[in-house]
Amino acid sequence: MISQQSWSDAQRLWDFQQMGHEVRPCSVAIGLGSHDLGVADTTADLFHRGMAPLIVFTGATSRTTQERMPRGEAEHYRERAIELGVPAAAILVEPRARNTGENIRFSRALLAERQVPVSSVLLVSKPYEERRAYATARKLWPTVEWVSTSTPMGFRDYVDSIGDPRLVVDMLVGAQQRLMIYPRQGFMIEQETPRDVEAAYERLRDAGFTSRLVPETTHRA
């Protein structure tokens, strides 16, 4: 059972993750692999709206996805996008990345290998990881313009769509922790955290929403 205070705190973290970027046409869209097929749906929609002529789906599997996406996150995303009418020729698959840093590095290498000119990227993530994804991408590939976006959905509606409230709150807490500790480890650009957001994070952490936390000496983004 999640308390009202914890729901309120999770909403604050959710709101902070939203970047509010205006979507515009970019050289390519990169869909970050995860348990959420909504990322593939949103990336496909952006393609159909003419926002990117090419899609890269990136992601291997994780403890969260190994059962539901046995062929790998990127491959399941590709299959979903094709079901939604995206031509297979417009999709590249990067199947090895296991964290956000690798998503960016490996996608960049794949695009360079295919000699795709890139000046701007639509970065599509889960709604509660927009800011985390953006901060990582800006650090690792600073020479392009980044537009961070996700499925337009409110917090409670998103929780209902996933069907696992604790997983979503745990993920929010993990994303916020990374925003605070990874800049000093060199994995992200600095993002100022308002005091009320930090306090919400601390209360959720102390309430036991800790399954997605990482040791502060970790070397993963």
N, C-alpha and C positions, 0 to 999 in steps of 0.2 A: 504494500500500500504506500503510495507516494503522498506525503503531506501537502497541505495547501502552500506552506512556506516553500517547500521544494519545487512545487509547480511554478510558483512565482519566480523563484531564483532561476529555474531552467528557462523560463520565458525571457528573463533578462539576458542570459547568455545567448539565447537564440537571436534576440534583437541585435545584439552586438555583432554577431557573425554576419548579419546582412550588410552587404557593401553598398547596395543601392545604385550600382552602376547601370547606366542606360545602355541597353544592348544595341550594338551597331554592327554593320558588316565588317568581318575580319578575314585575315588570310586563311585561317584554319580554326576549327573547333576541337578542343581536347576534352574528352569526357573521362573523368577520373573514376576508375573502377572502385566498386564498393558492393555492399549487399543490396543497394537500392537501384532497381531497374528504372526508377523514375529519372535517373541521370541520363540513361539511354533515350528515354522518351523525350526529354527536354532537348537533348542534343539533336535528335531527329527533327523535332519541331523547328529548331533554329535553322537547320539545313533547308527544310521546306520553305521557310520564310526568306531564304536568300541571304542569311547572315554569315554563311561560310560555305565555300564550294567543296571543302574536304573535311573529313572527320578523322581524328585519331582516338581510338578507344584504348586505354592503357590500364593494365592490371592483371596480376596473376590470381592467386587465391590467398585467403587469410583464414584465421580460425573461425571468423564469422561467415565466410562464404564457401568454404571447402565442400560442404555438403550440398548447398543449394545451387552452387555454380561450379560443378566439378570440372568443366572444360576451361575454366578460368573466367574471371570477371570480364575482361576485354572481349573474349569470344562470345559470351552470353549477351553482352551489350551489342555486338555486331549483329547477332542473330535477331535481336529485338528490333534494331533499327531497320534491318532489311524487311522484317514483318510490317514495319510502319512505312514502307515505301522508299527508303533510301537505297539508291543503287549500290550494289556491292563494290563497284569500281570507285565509289566516292568514300570508301572507308579503309583506313589503315588500322591494323591491330598490333599493339605492342603488348606481348603476353608475359613479360618477366617482372614488371615493377611490383614491389611489395610494400611500398610506402610512398608518401606524397613526393618526397624528393626524387625517388627513382621514377615516378610517373613523369615528372618534368624532364629529368635528364635523359631518360630513354626515349621519350617522345621527341625531344629535340634532336637526338642522334638519328632517329628513324627518318625524320623529315629532312635532315641534312643528307642522309644516305639516298633518299629519293629525289634529292635536288629540288625540294619544294621551297620557293622563296617565302619567307615569313617575316612580316613586319608587325603583325598584330594577331592576338590569339583570344578567342572566346574560351574561357576556362569554366567548364561546367562541372559542378560538384554537388554534393548534398547540401540542402539549405543551411544546415548547421555547421558547414565547413567552408563557407565562401571566403571568409577573412583568412582563415588558416591557409587555404589553398593559394590565395592571392599573395600572401606574405612569403610563402615558399617560392612561388613562381618568380616573383620580383627579385628574390635573392639569387636564384639559380640561373635565370635567363633574363638579365636586366636590359638587354638591347631591343626587346620587343615591347609593344604596348599590350597590357593585359586588361581584359574586361571579364570580371568575375560574375558569374550568374548561376542560377539554380532553378528548380521548379518553383514557380510562384505559389506559395502555400503557407497558411498560418501554422503556428506551432502545434496547436491541438489537432488540427486536421492532419498534419504530417504524422503525428504520433498515431492517430487512428489508422492511417494508411499503412504504416509499418506493422502495427499490431503488437508492439513490444515496447511499452513506455520506458521500462528500465534501461533497455538497450539505448534508446535515443538519449535519455538523460546522461547515461554513462558516456556516450560519445560526445555530447556537448561538453561535459567536464573535461574529457581528454583533449578535445580541441582547444579549449581555453587554456589548459595547462601548457600546451605546446606553444601557444601564442606568447605566453609569459616567459618561458624558459629557453626556447629555441633561438631567439635572436642573439643571446649572449653566447650561445654555442656555435653561432655562425650558420645556422640552417634557415633563417628567415630574416626579412627586414623587421625593424622595430615597429611595433604597433602599440601606441599608448593605450593602456587599459584603465578606464575610469574606475574610481574607487568603489562605486556601487557594484560594478561588474566583478571586481576582484573579491568583494565581500560575498556576493552570491556564489561565486566559485568555491570559496572557502567553506561556506555552509554546506553546499552539496557534497564536497569532498569529505567533510567531517560527518555527514549523514550516511556515508558509505557508498556513494556513487563513484567507485574507484577502479572499476574493472578495466578501464581504458587509459589509466594513468601510466606514465613511463618513468623509470628511474631518471633523476635529473642529470645523470652523467651519460644518458643514452646518446647514440649517434645516428638516430633515425629521424627523419622529418615526416 
